[in-house]
Amino acid sequence: MEVAMHRRLFRRSFLSVAAVIGAVASPNVADAQTMERLANKAKELVAPIAGKTDDRLEKVATFDHQVTGVTVSEDGRIFVNFPRWSEDVPVSVAEVMKDGSIRPYPDDEWNAWRNVKMSEISAKDHFVTVQSVVADGRGSLWVVDPAAPNSEKIVKDGPKLVQIDLKTNAVKRVYPFGPDIAGPASYLNDVRIAPDGAFAYFTDSGMPGGLVVLDLNSGKAWRVLSDDPSTQFEKDVVVQVDGKPLRRPDGRQPLFNADSIALSKDGETLYWKALTGKTMYRISTEALQRATQDPSTARAEKYADTEPTDGLWIDDQNRIYLSTIENDGVKILGPDGKVTSFLQDSRLRWPDTFAQGPDGTMYITASHIQDSPWFHQGWADDSFTLFKFAPPK
């Protein structure tokens, strides 16, 4: 009864706000984009009444720009990244300070690249479009830079993996990728570092989709399962948000290839799936390493049926966490193959990347991709937030 009353109050409140907006707005003072933003702000004010929230999900920090990746070092330092998609972001990689503020990492210079200065600033030694950050628990932060502003054509000499020493806060090594690894339509999405620090494994969600293996000692890289069905979007899968198919203004649906990635704790098995897909695959890392001689020997194995997801994470109990786009939630795939819902929260609009701290706390970003200018005239909701939660026992 009380819930029903709150819902009625929400409807009345929202309609009242909409009525006020309509009364004061005219073509001369408010365009469609402004109306949309005002309406979404009104919904945000009454979200605790209208939306489904979970008290286990705790806000860590909020940001002024779209966030995708998050990672936590072995000593508890938190790092995030802001991709250069719909705007020319002022910071690509940042450390989140104790008070929730951010500082460019490792320094201002590495974050100095801008779209408007692309002819002036080298893409080799600056962050262009950072998609992922991963702390390896061995003293390094790894930064994946597909170097494709707005997720379009890559910037020449830009695709790279950057290793930063967390003790000195300085770049230790840069691994550049040539066009044979990161072609003009590629988009290196995420990375996992082998426990022994010998190899790095990537998903490429661009065209063609695939996996990339990098020998961190020699610097040699090779593509595996490139344009293979296991790394491509599934044609019969439609990404849905807010109860309806997600579409661009021209009617196209998002078709993202290999995206989600996870590495078993022993480093022997790699898991991945296309974002626009429901099938999770796996392969032994030994096979990926051997593929440097003959890529055709690598065979993907179907592991599980899931749903459109963005982030994956494996915990010490071999449970795979799934950030589920369609229901603003987190689900868990157990070793028995059963998927169970863990939490659902309306604040998790497009739950993106997972990370786990040294105390076991889980972190997750909300990147609001469905609210972005890719699908609207402007941002429909820009509440970019980093959350944390305690995993189930």
N, C-alpha and C positions, 0 to 999 in steps of 0.2 A: 504493500500500500504506500509506504514511504517512498520507495523507488519510483513508483508511478507518479506520485506527486512531484518529485524532483524533475522527472522527465517533462511533466506538463509545465513546470516553472521554467525549465530550459527552453521549451518551445516558445512560451510567451516572451521570455527575455530576448531570445534570438529574433523573434518577429518584431519585437519592439525596437531593438537596435536597428534591424533592417529597415523598419518604417522611418526611423529618424534619418538614417542614411539617405533613403529615397527622398525624404522631404527636403533635405538640405542640398542634395546633389543635383546638378543639371549638367548637360553636355559642356557648359562653359566652365564648370568648376571641378568636375570629377570625370575621369575617363573610366573605361571598363576595368583597367588594371587597378586603379585606386579603389574602385568599388569592391573588387575581389579581395584585395588586401584588408579592407575595412571589415568585410564580412567574415574573413578568417580570423581577424583579431577578436571579433565579437565571439566567435565560437571558442577561441582560446580562453577567453575570460570565464566561460562556463564549462570548460572541459572537465573539471572535477565532477560536475553533475552529469554531463552527457556522455563522456568517454569512459571506457573501461580502464581502470588503473590497478596496479598491483603494488602494494606497499613494500614488497621485497626489492623493487627497482628503485635505487637511490641515485639522485642527480649528483654528479661529481663536478661538472663544469659546463658552462654554456659558451658558445662561440659566435662571432659575428659573421663567420663564413662557413660554407659547407665543409663538413668533416667526413672523412671516410675511414682511414686507418687509425688504429690505436695499438699500443704495445706497452708492456711494463717490464723494466729491467729487473735483474736479480736483486737489486737493492731498493726496489720500489719506486724508481723514477718512472714517470708516465710521459709518453710521447704520442703525438697525433700528427696527422697530415691533412692538408687542405688541397684538393686537386684543382688545377686550373681549367675548370669546365665552363661554367656560365659567366664567370667574371675573372678579371685579372687579379687574382688574390695577392695581397701584400706579403703573405708568409706561406711557404709551402710545407715546411717541417717545423714543429715547435715542441718545446718541453712544457708540460702543464705544471705550474708551480703549486705550492701548497694552498695558496689563496684562490686558486682557480684561474689565475691570469696565465698568459703564455709568453714565452720568449723564443725568438727565432733560433733554430738549432741547425748546425752547430754554431752558426754566426749569421750576421746580417748579409755578408757577401754571398754565401751560398744561396741565400734566399732573394738575391737582387734581380733575378731574371724577370722580365716583363714582356708581355706581348708586344707592346709598343716599342720595345728596345731590342727586339730579337735580332736585328741586324748589327747591334752594337755590343751585345753581351754574349760571350761564348756559351754554347749549350753543353759543352764537354765538362765544364767544371762549375755549373750552376744547376739548381733544380728547375726543371721546366714544367712538368706536370706530374707531381708525385701522387702515386696511387696507394702506396702501402709502406708501412714502417714495421720492422720486426726486430725485437731484441732477442739475441740468441742465448742469453743466460751465461755467456762466456766472455762478457765484457765488450761486446760490439752491438751497435745499432745498424741495421741494414735498411737502406732506403731504395725502393723500386721507383724508377722514373721512366715511364713509357714515352715521355716527351711528346705527347700528342694533345695539344690544347683543344678543349671542347671535344675530346675523344675522337678527333679527326686525324688528318694526315700528320705523321710524325715530323718533328723538327730535325733537320740533318745533324748528325753527330750527337743527338740528345739522348737516345735510349741507353740506359745504364743501370747498374747496381752500385750503390755507394756504401762503403763500410766506414763507420765512424767509431773511433775509440772512445768509450764512455768515461775513461779515466782522464784523458787529456782533452776531451771534447773537440777533437780534431779529426778531419778526414784521414783515414789510414790508407785506403785504396779505392780506386774507381775501376769498375769492370765495364768497359763500353761494349755495346752490341752493334754489330754491323748489319747491313740490309739482308744478309743471309739468315740472320736470326730474328731481327725485328724489322720486317718489311714496311713499306710505306703505309699500309693499313693495319699494322699490328697494334696491339695494346697490351703490354705486359701488365698483368693485373695484380698478382700477389705472389709471395715467395715463402718457402719454408727452408730452413737451414738444417742440414744433417747434424745430429748430436755430436759427431766428431769434428764438425766444422770443415769437412772435406768437399761437400757438394751443396749446391743450392738448386731448388726445384721451383719452377714458375708455371703459372697458367697464363695463357695468352687468349684474351677474350675478344681480340680483334679478328681480322681476316688475313689468312685463315686461322681459325682457332687451333690451339695445340698446347703442348707442354714444352718447356725449355729446361734443359739441364746445364748447369755451369760447374765446371771443375774449379773450385776456389783456389787451388794451388797453382795450376797452370794458366788459368784464365780462359781456357777453351770452353766454348758453349756449343750445343747442338739441339736441334728441334726433334721432338718425338711425338708420334701420333698427330702430326700436323695434318689438318683437314680430314682426320679420322672421325667417323660417326660419334665416337665417345667424347670428342672435344667440340662438337658442333651443337648449336641450338636445336631443339626438337620441334619440328614443324607443327605438331599437333598440340603444343603447349601454349597457352595464353596466360600471360602474367596479369593477375587481377589485383586491384587495390580498391579499397572503399566499396567493395562489392560489385565492381564492374571492370571490364577489360581496360588495361592501361593503353592509351593511344596518344600519339603525337598529334599536333594540330592538323597535319595532313592525313591523319588516319592510320599511319604506320604504327605497328606495335614494336616494342623493344625486342630486338633479336640479339641477345648476348651469348657468346660462346663460352668456352671453358673459363670459369671464374672462381667458384668456391674451391678451396684447397685445404688439405690437412695432412699432417705427417704423423705416423704412429710414434709413440714415445721411444721405441727402440730404433727408429729411423729406417725400418725395413720395408714399410708399406706406405705408398702415397695414395691419397683419396682425392677425388675431384668431381665436379659436375658443372654443366653449363647453367648459367643463371636462368635462361629461358629453357628449362628442362626439369625433369623429375627423376632422372636416373643418375645414381651415384656409381662411379667406377673406382677401381683400384688397380694398382700394379706394384710389383716389387721394385724397390729402388735399385736392386742389383740388375734387373732387366733394363732399367732406364740408363744405368751407367754403361752397360754393355752396348747399348744402342749407338754409342759414338762410332762404332765400327760398322754396324748394320742396323739402321733405324727400323727396318721392316721386321726385325725379330721381336720387337716390343708388342705385346698383346694386352689390350685392356680387358679387365674382367668386371662384369656387372656385379655390384655389391648390394645395392638396395634401391627401392622405389621410395622417393620422397615427394618433394614439391618444389616450386621455384624458391631458391634460397640465395643468399649472398655470402654470408660468412660461415665458415666451419671451424670447429675447434675440438681437439681430442684431449680429454683429461686423463688423470692417472688411473682411472677405472676403465679406460678404453671406451668411454661414452663419447659419442660425437654430437656436439651442440650444433644446431641449425638455426640461423637467423631467418625466420619465415616472413616473407614480404607481405603475403596476402592477409595475414591476421595480426600484424604488428607484434610478433611474438618470438618466443624461443621454444624450440622443441628439442628433444634429446633422442638420438638413435642409439639404442643399447646394443651391447655385443650379441644379444639374441635376435637382432634384426627388427625389434619392435620400436616404433616411433611413438613417443608420448609427449603431450603438451606440458611444458613446464610453467611458462608465464605468458601473459598477454597484457599489453598496455598500450593505450592509444597514443602515448607520448613516443613510442618506438615507431615512428613513421619511417619506413624502410630501414629496419634494423640491419646494420652493415657488418662491421668487423668485430670479432671477439679478441680478447686477450685475457691472460690470467696472471695475477700477481703472485709474488713469492709466498704470500699467506693463503693462497687458494682463491682469493676473491676474483670473480669474473667481471670483466669490463666489456661494454658494448657501445658502439656509436649509433646514432640515428642520423642518416644522411639525407632524408627527405627527398629522394630522387623523384618521386611521383609529384612533388610540389614544385619542382624546378622549372625554369624557363624552357627546358626541353619539351614540356607538356603544357605549359601555360604561357600567357603573355609576359608574366613576371613571376616572382616567387609567390606562391599561394600560401606557403607557411615556411618560415625560416627560423624555426626554433631548434637550431643545431645544438645537440646536447650529447655529452658523454655520461653514461650511466654505469653503475656497478650493482652486482647482486651476489649473494652467497649461493654457491652451487648446492644441489641436493646431496644429501649424505648417502 
